[in-house]
């Protein structure tokens, strides 16, 4: 009888331990502003795949696209508080928390994919991370590369500077973007991302700017007739984690997250280059007329003359700009 009781007790204990082990799976939540089929969404899915594979399924990554967890500013705040694990944040939305990151939003500072990579890896990558930890209470897990913010509108083709004058263009809450569009004679209108499609549809604003993949997956081809390839700002979307969360994780989790971040960063740039061409083709097939600028040197000259000198303090000092210029071989 005693032996049967012991066997039964051991069996029950094993079942309890199995249930406890199953429920002990670590959950990591990732917040995103863009849709799941955007480049941000593809990056997040790749990150999820790597983390869950490297952890042998012990870590489950849950994705919340399309602003389900709030605006990017709200998600950044929650990540800093430790109530949200990870979030993708457009670089402009991180500037209020870390002024130096505003350097990367200066018009025509980053002029191609190579510049974007140089400005966010190696010594500069470490530099931004150290500043984010010290000033913002968060760190960058990896960078997302979404290419240039191309201008779309419903009024007319924009091929030269005179064509953009007076256009009402939706922009995020960003002083540098505001000053840049004003330097060209346009009428920039700060607006929440969640309101953008409806505002375009109803004619509250004439246009907006975003990379090809974002434009296409946001279905702007349904409410915009024209797109112009303006190369004034490269869209960077880092994944961030609050320091409170980072310190709470054990060493193995941090190692897995860091490794997955590095792999995702490498994957993202290749994905973006390949898929942007498909998104462009999709917009053209939908009837969007794509233009290139005939006088972009004038756009660049006006933006640099009217924006750069006025915003040194906004980005934490001219030395931050000089640091990037030097790394890019442009000083």
C-alpha atoms as a printed R data frame, in Angstrom:
    type eleno elety resid chain resno       x      y       z
1   ATOM     1    CA   UNK     A     1   0.000  0.000   0.000
2   ATOM     2    CA   UNK     A     2   2.803  2.413   0.950
3   ATOM     3    CA   UNK     A     3   4.569  1.608  -2.299
4   ATOM     4    CA   UNK     A     4   1.429  2.366  -4.358
5   ATOM     5    CA   UNK     A     5   0.985  5.676  -2.557
6   ATOM     6    CA   UNK     A     6   4.607  6.648  -3.300
7   ATOM     7    CA   UNK     A     7   4.273  5.744  -6.978
8   ATOM     8    CA   UNK     A     8   1.059  7.741  -7.232
9   ATOM     9    CA   UNK     A     9   2.624 10.738  -5.471
10  ATOM    10    CA   UNK     A    10   5.632 10.686  -7.777
11  ATOM    11    CA   UNK     A    11   3.370 10.516 -10.837
12  ATOM    12    CA   UNK     A    12   1.275 13.454  -9.618
13  ATOM    13    CA   UNK     A    13   4.428 15.448  -8.820
14  ATOM    14    CA   UNK     A    14   5.792 14.777 -12.314
15  ATOM    15    CA   UNK     A    15   2.544 15.998 -13.866
16  ATOM    16    CA   UNK     A    16   2.605 19.175 -11.764
17  ATOM    17    CA   UNK     A    17   6.221 19.859 -12.705
18  ATOM    18    CA   UNK     A    18   5.389 19.316 -16.392
19  ATOM    19    CA   UNK     A    19   2.502 21.777 -16.221
20  ATOM    20    CA   UNK     A    20   4.662 24.295 -14.369
21  ATOM    21    CA   UNK     A    21   7.443 23.868 -16.922
22  ATOM    22    CA   UNK     A    22   5.033 24.425 -19.784
23  ATOM    23    CA   UNK     A    23   3.658 27.565 -18.174
24  ATOM    24    CA   UNK     A    24   7.156 28.894 -17.490
25  ATOM    25    CA   UNK     A    25   7.726 29.809 -21.142
26  ATOM    26    CA   UNK     A    26   9.121 33.344 -21.286
27  ATOM    27    CA   UNK     A    27   6.918 35.790 -23.172
28  ATOM    28    CA   UNK     A    28   8.439 38.818 -24.924
29  ATOM    29    CA   UNK     A    29   6.065 41.368 -26.449
30  ATOM    30    CA   UNK     A    30   7.032 43.529 -29.423
31  ATOM    31    CA   UNK     A    31   5.058 46.681 -30.283
32  ATOM    32    CA   UNK     A    32   4.976 48.125 -33.831
33  ATOM    33    CA   UNK     A    33   3.381 51.136 -35.443
34  ATOM    34    CA   UNK     A    34   3.290 49.670 -38.970
35  ATOM    35    CA   UNK     A    35   1.285 46.791 -40.405
36  ATOM    36    CA   UNK     A    36   2.470 43.189 -40.214
37  ATOM    37    CA   UNK     A    37   3.072 43.089 -43.995
38  ATOM    38    CA   UNK     A    38   5.334 46.166 -43.911
39  ATOM    39    CA   UNK     A    39   9.122 45.933 -43.825
40  ATOM    40    CA   UNK     A    40   8.863 46.585 -40.086
41  ATOM    41    CA   UNK     A    41   6.534 43.600 -39.834
42  ATOM    42    CA   UNK     A    42   8.836 41.368 -41.866
43  ATOM    43    CA   UNK     A    43  11.753 42.398 -39.670
44  ATOM    44    CA   UNK     A    44   9.757 41.604 -36.547
45  ATOM    45    CA   UNK     A    45   8.744 38.196 -37.885
46  ATOM    46    CA   UNK     A    46  12.352 37.344 -38.721
47  ATOM    47    CA   UNK     A    47  13.417 38.461 -35.222
48  ATOM    48    CA   UNK     A    48  10.703 36.277 -33.696
49  ATOM    49    CA   UNK     A    49  11.850 33.291 -35.729
50  ATOM    50    CA   UNK     A    50  15.486 33.654 -34.628
51  ATOM    51    CA   UNK     A    51  14.689 34.189 -30.937
52  ATOM    52    CA   UNK     A    52  12.332 31.231 -30.708
53  ATOM    53    CA   UNK     A    53  14.748 28.995 -32.592
54  ATOM    54    CA   UNK     A    54  17.802 30.015 -30.552
55  ATOM    55    CA   UNK     A    55  15.899 29.522 -27.292
56  ATOM    56    CA   UNK     A    56  14.574 26.103 -28.364
57  ATOM    57    CA   UNK     A    57  11.058 27.438 -27.934
58  ATOM    58    CA   UNK     A    58  11.601 28.534 -24.350
59  ATOM    59    CA   UNK     A    59  11.026 32.156 -25.351
60  ATOM    60    CA   UNK     A    60   7.861 33.117 -27.204
61  ATOM    61    CA   UNK     A    61   7.876 36.440 -29.091
62  ATOM    62    CA   UNK     A    62   4.430 38.002 -29.473
63  ATOM    63    CA   UNK     A    63   3.997 40.683 -32.159
64  ATOM    64    CA   UNK     A    64   1.528 43.577 -31.915
65  ATOM    65    CA   UNK     A    65   1.514 45.470 -35.247
66  ATOM    66    CA   UNK     A    66  -0.534 48.410 -36.455
67  ATOM    67    CA   UNK     A    67  -0.313 50.490 -33.283
68  ATOM    68    CA   UNK     A    68  -2.211 47.952 -31.159
69  ATOM    69    CA   UNK     A    69  -0.119 48.957 -28.134
70  ATOM    70    CA   UNK     A    70  -0.333 52.699 -28.762
71  ATOM    71    CA   UNK     A    71   1.588 55.308 -30.703
72  ATOM    72    CA   UNK     A    72   5.346 54.974 -31.083
73  ATOM    73    CA   UNK     A    73   5.828 57.647 -28.425
74  ATOM    74    CA   UNK     A    74   3.584 55.733 -26.025
75  ATOM    75    CA   UNK     A    75   5.374 52.472 -26.777
76  ATOM    76    CA   UNK     A    76   8.742 54.111 -26.164
77  ATOM    77    CA   UNK     A    77   7.523 55.470 -22.838
78  ATOM    78    CA   UNK     A    78   6.213 52.049 -21.824
79  ATOM    79    CA   UNK     A    79   9.477 50.369 -22.845
80  ATOM    80    CA   UNK     A    80  11.376 52.849 -20.670
81  ATOM    81    CA   UNK     A    81   9.036 52.080 -17.766
82  ATOM    82    CA   UNK     A    82   9.538 48.352 -18.267
83  ATOM    83    CA   UNK     A    83   5.873 47.605 -19.049
84  ATOM    84    CA   UNK     A    84   6.603 46.768 -22.705
85  ATOM    85    CA   UNK     A    85   9.537 44.560 -23.658
86  ATOM    86    CA   UNK     A    86  10.473 45.714 -27.170
87  ATOM    87    CA   UNK     A    87   9.232 48.289 -29.671
88  ATOM    88    CA   UNK     A    88  10.060 49.575 -33.139
89  ATOM    89    CA   UNK     A    89  10.396 53.345 -33.062
90  ATOM    90    CA   UNK     A    90  10.886 55.691 -36.016
91  ATOM    91    CA   UNK     A    91  14.052 57.606 -35.245
92  ATOM    92    CA   UNK     A    92  12.247 60.957 -35.225
93  ATOM    93    CA   UNK     A    93   9.959 59.806 -32.419
94  ATOM    94    CA   UNK     A    94  12.958 58.979 -30.237
95  ATOM    95    CA   UNK     A    95  14.503 62.458 -30.556
96  ATOM    96    CA   UNK     A    96  12.453 64.027 -27.713
97  ATOM    97    CA   UNK     A    97  14.069 61.499 -25.380
98  ATOM    98    CA   UNK     A    98  17.598 61.547 -26.847
99  ATOM    99    CA   UNK     A    99  18.409 64.799 -28.660
100 ATOM   100    CA   UNK     A   100  21.556 63.447 -30.327
101 ATOM   101    CA   UNK     A   101  19.479 61.021 -32.410
102 ATOM   102    CA   UNK     A   102  18.090 64.061 -34.208
103 ATOM   103    CA   UNK     A   103  21.416 64.163 -36.039
104 ATOM   104    CA   UNK     A   104  20.254 61.211 -38.124
105 ATOM   105    CA   UNK     A   105  17.180 63.164 -39.284
106 ATOM   106    CA   UNK     A   106  19.136 66.092 -40.730
107 ATOM   107    CA   UNK     A   107  18.142 66.566 -44.397
108 ATOM   108    CA   UNK     A   108  20.584 65.140 -46.943
109 ATOM   109    CA   UNK     A   109  23.015 63.903 -44.295
110 ATOM   110    CA   UNK     A   110  22.377 60.272 -45.287
111 ATOM   111    CA   UNK     A   111  22.308 60.022 -49.083
112 ATOM   112    CA   UNK     A   112  22.339 56.285 -49.798
113 ATOM   113    CA   UNK     A   113  22.166 52.830 -48.172
114 ATOM   114    CA   UNK     A   114  25.903 52.836 -47.524
115 ATOM   115    CA   UNK     A   115  25.638 56.070 -45.552
116 ATOM   116    CA   UNK     A   116  22.772 54.634 -43.503
117 ATOM   117    CA   UNK     A   117  24.782 51.555 -42.578
118 ATOM   118    CA   UNK     A   118  27.956 53.511 -41.794
119 ATOM   119    CA   UNK     A   119  25.994 55.920 -39.596
120 ATOM   120    CA   UNK     A   120  24.494 53.146 -37.450
121 ATOM   121    CA   UNK     A   121  27.204 50.482 -37.149
122 ATOM   122    CA   UNK     A   122  30.736 50.207 -35.789
123 ATOM   123    CA   UNK     A   123  31.880 53.090 -33.617
124 ATOM   124    CA   UNK     A   124  28.843 55.215 -34.416
125 ATOM   125    CA   UNK     A   125  26.492 52.353 -33.581
126 ATOM   126    CA   UNK     A   126  28.109 52.033 -30.160
127 ATOM   127    CA   UNK     A   127  28.023 55.818 -29.743
128 ATOM   128    CA   UNK     A   128  24.247 56.044 -30.280
129 ATOM   129    CA   UNK     A   129  23.630 53.091 -27.996
130 ATOM   130    CA   UNK     A   130  25.674 54.554 -25.151
131 ATOM   131    CA   UNK     A   131  23.836 57.877 -25.436
132 ATOM   132    CA   UNK     A   132  20.442 56.149 -25.523
133 ATOM   133    CA   UNK     A   133  21.258 54.168 -22.387
134 ATOM   134    CA   UNK     A   134  22.585 57.202 -20.540
135 ATOM   135    CA   UNK     A   135  20.073 59.833 -21.665
136 ATOM   136    CA   UNK     A   136  16.989 57.855 -22.623
137 ATOM   137    CA   UNK     A   137  16.942 54.795 -20.397
138 ATOM   138    CA   UNK     A   138  16.755 52.425 -23.364
139 ATOM   139    CA   UNK     A   139  19.123 50.675 -25.739
140 ATOM   140    CA   UNK     A   140  18.990 49.805 -29.433
141 ATOM   141    CA   UNK     A   141  18.643 46.078 -30.120
142 ATOM   142    CA   UNK     A   142  19.014 46.538 -33.867
143 ATOM   143    CA   UNK     A   143  18.491 49.113 -36.602
144 ATOM   144    CA   UNK     A   144  15.774 48.896 -39.233
145 ATOM   145    CA   UNK     A   145  16.516 50.358 -42.679
146 ATOM   146    CA   UNK     A   146  13.438 51.524 -44.585
147 ATOM   147    CA   UNK     A   147  15.087 53.732 -47.223
148 ATOM   148    CA   UNK     A   148  14.087 57.266 -48.195
149 ATOM   149    CA   UNK     A   149  10.868 59.080 -47.389
150 ATOM   150    CA   UNK     A   150   9.441 59.615 -50.868
151 ATOM   151    CA   UNK     A   151   6.782 62.286 -51.349
152 ATOM   152    CA   UNK     A   152   3.284 61.312 -52.496
153 ATOM   153    CA   UNK     A   153   0.406 63.659 -53.292
154 ATOM   154    CA   UNK     A   154  -2.991 63.847 -55.000
155 ATOM   155    CA   UNK     A   155  -2.615 67.217 -56.746
156 ATOM   156    CA   UNK     A   156   0.124 67.161 -59.384
157 ATOM   157    CA   UNK     A   157   3.445 65.636 -60.425
158 ATOM   158    CA   UNK     A   158   6.325 67.115 -58.451
159 ATOM   159    CA   UNK     A   159   9.406 67.262 -60.666
160 ATOM   160    CA   UNK     A   160  10.979 70.545 -59.564
161 ATOM   161    CA   UNK     A   161  10.975 72.899 -56.611
162 ATOM   162    CA   UNK     A   162   8.160 75.103 -57.914
163 ATOM   163    CA   UNK     A   163   5.824 72.075 -57.995
164 ATOM   164    CA   UNK     A   164   5.938 71.462 -54.232
165 ATOM   165    CA   UNK     A   165   5.113 75.009 -53.197
166 ATOM   166    CA   UNK     A   166   1.842 75.257 -51.298
167 ATOM   167    CA   UNK     A   167   1.262 71.496 -51.049
168 ATOM   168    CA   UNK     A   168  -0.183 70.431 -47.686
169 ATOM   169    CA   UNK     A   169   2.067 67.557 -46.649
170 ATOM   170    CA   UNK     A   170   1.428 65.397 -43.610
171 ATOM   171    CA   UNK     A   171   4.546 64.926 -41.473
172 ATOM   172    CA   UNK     A   172   5.142 63.350 -38.048
173 ATOM   173    CA   UNK     A   173   5.745 65.627 -35.073
174 ATOM   174    CA   UNK     A   174   9.305 66.541 -36.045
175 ATOM   175    CA   UNK     A   175  10.783 70.034 -36.082
176 ATOM   176    CA   UNK     A   176  13.482 69.204 -38.605
177 ATOM   177    CA   UNK     A   177  10.979 67.816 -41.117
178 ATOM   178    CA   UNK     A   178   8.801 70.865 -40.514
179 ATOM   179    CA   UNK     A   179  11.682 73.250 -41.206
180 ATOM   180    CA   UNK     A   180  12.779 71.262 -44.260
181 ATOM   181    CA   UNK     A   181   9.406 71.395 -45.981
182 ATOM   182    CA   UNK     A   182   9.007 75.069 -45.141
183 ATOM   183    CA   UNK     A   183  12.393 75.774 -46.744
184 ATOM   184    CA   UNK     A   184  10.949 74.385 -49.977
185 ATOM   185    CA   UNK     A   185   7.779 76.472 -49.766
186 ATOM   186    CA   UNK     A   186   5.460 73.573 -48.907
187 ATOM   187    CA   UNK     A   187   2.885 73.579 -46.108
188 ATOM   188    CA   UNK     A   188   3.828 70.784 -43.643
189 ATOM   189    CA   UNK     A   189   1.035 69.563 -41.351
190 ATOM   190    CA   UNK     A   190   2.035 67.550 -38.235
191 ATOM   191    CA   UNK     A   191  -0.374 64.651 -37.836
192 ATOM   192    CA   UNK     A   192  -0.586 61.298 -36.047
193 ATOM   193    CA   UNK     A   193   0.185 58.300 -38.223
194 ATOM   194    CA   UNK     A   194  -3.164 56.689 -37.379
195 ATOM   195    CA   UNK     A   195  -5.001 59.669 -38.908
196 ATOM   196    CA   UNK     A   196  -2.978 59.903 -42.111
197 ATOM   197    CA   UNK     A   197  -4.891 57.657 -44.523
198 ATOM   198    CA   UNK     A   198  -8.261 59.224 -43.672
199 ATOM   199    CA   UNK     A   199  -6.801 62.723 -43.959
200 ATOM   200    CA   UNK     A   200  -5.469 61.915 -47.431
201 ATOM   201    CA   UNK     A   201  -8.740 60.300 -48.428
202 ATOM   202    CA   UNK     A   202 -10.781 63.312 -47.310
203 ATOM   203    CA   UNK     A   203  -8.377 65.888 -48.741
204 ATOM   204    CA   UNK     A   204  -7.448 67.365 -45.374
205 ATOM   205    CA   UNK     A   205  -3.855 67.112 -46.595
206 ATOM   206    CA   UNK     A   206  -2.573 66.724 -50.151
207 ATOM   207    CA   UNK     A   207   0.239 64.317 -49.489
208 ATOM   208    CA   UNK     A   208   2.731 62.654 -47.149
209 ATOM   209    CA   UNK     A   209   6.138 61.026 -47.358
210 ATOM   210    CA   UNK     A   210   7.308 57.510 -46.594
211 ATOM   211    CA   UNK     A   211   9.466 54.753 -48.128
212 ATOM   212    CA   UNK     A   212   8.083 52.621 -50.948
213 ATOM   213    CA   UNK     A   213   7.192 49.601 -48.821
214 ATOM   214    CA   UNK     A   214   5.347 51.695 -46.240
215 ATOM   215    CA   UNK     A   215   3.528 53.627 -48.964
216 ATOM   216    CA   UNK     A   216   2.439 50.447 -50.706
217 ATOM   217    CA   UNK     A   217   1.467 48.372 -47.658
218 ATOM   218    CA   UNK     A   218  -0.414 51.385 -46.260
219 ATOM   219    CA   UNK     A   219  -2.392 51.408 -49.547
220 ATOM   220    CA   UNK     A   220  -1.640 55.052 -50.268
221 ATOM   221    CA   UNK     A   221  -1.920 54.189 -53.970
222 ATOM   222    CA   UNK     A   222  -5.672 54.210 -53.356
223 ATOM   223    CA   UNK     A   223  -5.697 57.889 -52.345
224 ATOM   224    CA   UNK     A   224  -2.541 59.323 -53.970
225 ATOM   225    CA   UNK     A   225  -1.886 59.792 -57.673
226 ATOM   226    CA   UNK     A   226   1.738 60.950 -57.714
227 ATOM   227    CA   UNK     A   227   5.017 59.948 -56.082
228 ATOM   228    CA   UNK     A   228   8.343 61.779 -56.246
229 ATOM   229    CA   UNK     A   229  11.676 60.237 -55.283
230 ATOM   230    CA   UNK     A   230  13.116 62.850 -52.934
231 ATOM   231    CA   UNK     A   231  16.269 61.723 -51.101
232 ATOM   232    CA   UNK     A   232  16.252 64.166 -48.213
233 ATOM   233    CA   UNK     A   233  15.753 61.791 -45.294
234 ATOM   234    CA   UNK     A   234  16.514 58.097 -44.814
235 ATOM   235    CA   UNK     A   235  13.953 56.361 -42.612
236 ATOM   236    CA   UNK     A   236  15.592 54.518 -39.709
237 ATOM   237    CA   UNK     A   237  13.470 52.386 -37.380
238 ATOM   238    CA   UNK     A   238  15.444 50.916 -34.479
239 ATOM   239    CA   UNK     A   239  14.076 48.216 -32.196
240 ATOM   240    CA   UNK     A   240  14.534 49.395 -28.614
241 ATOM   241    CA   UNK     A   241  14.422 47.808 -25.166
242 ATOM   242    CA   UNK     A   242  14.154 49.678 -21.873
243 ATOM   243    CA   UNK     A   243  17.087 49.339 -19.487
244 ATOM   244    CA   UNK     A   244  14.764 48.092 -16.755
245 ATOM   245    CA   UNK     A   245  13.742 45.169 -18.913
246 ATOM   246    CA   UNK     A   246  17.276 44.531 -20.162
247 ATOM   247    CA   UNK     A   247  18.634 44.316 -16.609
248 ATOM   248    CA   UNK     A   248  15.738 42.087 -15.559
249 ATOM   249    CA   UNK     A   249  16.529 39.486 -18.228
250 ATOM   250    CA   UNK     A   250  19.085 36.790 -17.458
251 ATOM   251    CA   UNK     A   251  22.373 36.595 -19.354
252 ATOM   252    CA   UNK     A   252  21.124 33.876 -21.734
253 ATOM   253    CA   UNK     A   253  18.055 35.901 -22.735
254 ATOM   254    CA   UNK     A   254  20.176 39.000 -23.355
255 ATOM   255    CA   UNK     A   255  22.574 36.969 -25.495
256 ATOM   256    CA   UNK     A   256  19.730 35.515 -27.581
257 ATOM   257    CA   UNK     A   257  18.079 38.926 -28.047
258 ATOM   258    CA   UNK     A   258  21.384 40.545 -29.051
259 ATOM   259    CA   UNK     A   259  22.192 37.795 -31.546
260 ATOM   260    CA   UNK     A   260  18.699 37.912 -33.041
261 ATOM   261    CA   UNK     A   261  18.980 41.688 -33.308
262 ATOM   262    CA   UNK     A   262  22.233 41.482 -35.270
263 ATOM   263    CA   UNK     A   263  20.826 38.865 -37.660
264 ATOM   264    CA   UNK     A   264  17.624 40.871 -38.169
265 ATOM   265    CA   UNK     A   265  19.586 44.029 -38.953
266 ATOM   266    CA   UNK     A   266  21.510 42.196 -41.668
267 ATOM   267    CA   UNK     A   267  18.325 40.612 -43.021
268 ATOM   268    CA   UNK     A   268  16.408 43.905 -43.067
269 ATOM   269    CA   UNK     A   269  18.718 45.824 -45.393
270 ATOM   270    CA   UNK     A   270  18.677 43.001 -47.957
271 ATOM   271    CA   UNK     A   271  14.911 42.604 -47.672
272 ATOM   272    CA   UNK     A   272  14.327 46.334 -48.054
273 ATOM   273    CA   UNK     A   273  16.400 46.655 -51.218
274 ATOM   274    CA   UNK     A   274  14.670 43.694 -52.871
275 ATOM   275    CA   UNK     A   275  11.107 44.385 -51.747
276 ATOM   276    CA   UNK     A   276  11.149 48.153 -52.338
277 ATOM   277    CA   UNK     A   277  11.433 47.493 -56.069
278 ATOM   278    CA   UNK     A   278   8.352 45.257 -55.903
279 ATOM   279    CA   UNK     A   279   6.425 47.874 -53.916
280 ATOM   280    CA   UNK     A   280   7.336 50.522 -56.480
281 ATOM   281    CA   UNK     A   281   6.100 48.297 -59.285
282 ATOM   282    CA   UNK     A   282   2.896 47.640 -57.360
283 ATOM   283    CA   UNK     A   283   2.216 51.356 -57.002
284 ATOM   284    CA   UNK     A   284   2.877 51.978 -60.689
285 ATOM   285    CA   UNK     A   285   0.487 49.163 -61.651
286 ATOM   286    CA   UNK     A   286  -2.129 50.770 -59.383
287 ATOM   287    CA   UNK     A   287  -1.844 53.962 -61.437
288 ATOM   288    CA   UNK     A   288   0.575 56.060 -59.389
289 ATOM   289    CA   UNK     A   289   2.802 58.238 -61.579
290 ATOM   290    CA   UNK     A   290   6.405 58.181 -60.331
291 ATOM   291    CA   UNK     A   291   8.723 61.151 -60.914
292 ATOM   292    CA   UNK     A   292  12.345 61.962 -60.215
293 ATOM   293    CA   UNK     A   293  13.509 65.483 -59.432
294 ATOM   294    CA   UNK     A   294  15.076 67.564 -62.157
295 ATOM   295    CA   UNK     A   295  16.653 69.990 -59.671
296 ATOM   296    CA   UNK     A   296  17.335 68.064 -56.457
297 ATOM   297    CA   UNK     A   297  20.565 70.003 -56.000
298 ATOM   298    CA   UNK     A   298  18.375 73.049 -55.262
299 ATOM   299    CA   UNK     A   299  16.266 71.102 -52.756
300 ATOM   300    CA   UNK     A   300  19.451 69.977 -51.024
301 ATOM   301    CA   UNK     A   301  20.982 73.459 -50.995
302 ATOM   302    CA   UNK     A   302  17.881 75.075 -49.477
303 ATOM   303    CA   UNK     A   303  17.466 72.368 -46.845
304 ATOM   304    CA   UNK     A   304  21.098 72.436 -45.745
305 ATOM   305    CA   UNK     A   305  21.328 76.224 -45.672
306 ATOM   306    CA   UNK     A   306  18.028 76.784 -43.873
307 ATOM   307    CA   UNK     A   307  17.909 73.788 -41.536
308 ATOM   308    CA   UNK     A   308  21.376 72.646 -40.533
309 ATOM   309    CA   UNK     A   309  22.689 75.844 -38.850
310 ATOM   310    CA   UNK     A   310  19.411 76.457 -36.997
311 ATOM   311    CA   UNK     A   311  19.186 73.002 -35.440
312 ATOM   312    CA   UNK     A   312  22.608 72.330 -33.946
313 ATOM   313    CA   UNK     A   313  21.209 72.840 -30.445
314 ATOM   314    CA   UNK     A   314  18.185 70.682 -31.249
315 ATOM   315    CA   UNK     A   315  20.467 67.695 -31.974
316 ATOM   316    CA   UNK     A   316  22.625 68.224 -28.912
317 ATOM   317    CA   UNK     A   317  25.410 70.214 -30.533
318 ATOM   318    CA   UNK     A   318  27.230 70.583 -33.837
319 ATOM   319    CA   UNK     A   319  29.781 68.019 -32.661
320 ATOM   320    CA   UNK     A   320  27.200 65.263 -33.202
321 ATOM   321    CA   UNK     A   321  26.785 66.283 -36.827
322 ATOM   322    CA   UNK     A   322  30.545 66.563 -37.314
323 ATOM   323    CA   UNK     A   323  30.964 63.069 -35.896
324 ATOM   324    CA   UNK     A   324  28.693 61.585 -38.559
325 ATOM   325    CA   UNK     A   325  30.108 63.733 -41.362
326 ATOM   326    CA   UNK     A   326  33.576 62.537 -40.468
327 ATOM   327    CA   UNK     A   327  32.483 58.882 -40.434
328 ATOM   328    CA   UNK     A   328  30.820 59.303 -43.820
329 ATOM   329    CA   UNK     A   329  33.875 61.038 -45.296
330 ATOM   330    CA   UNK     A   330  31.933 64.247 -45.913
331 ATOM   331    CA   UNK     A   331  33.673 66.638 -43.545
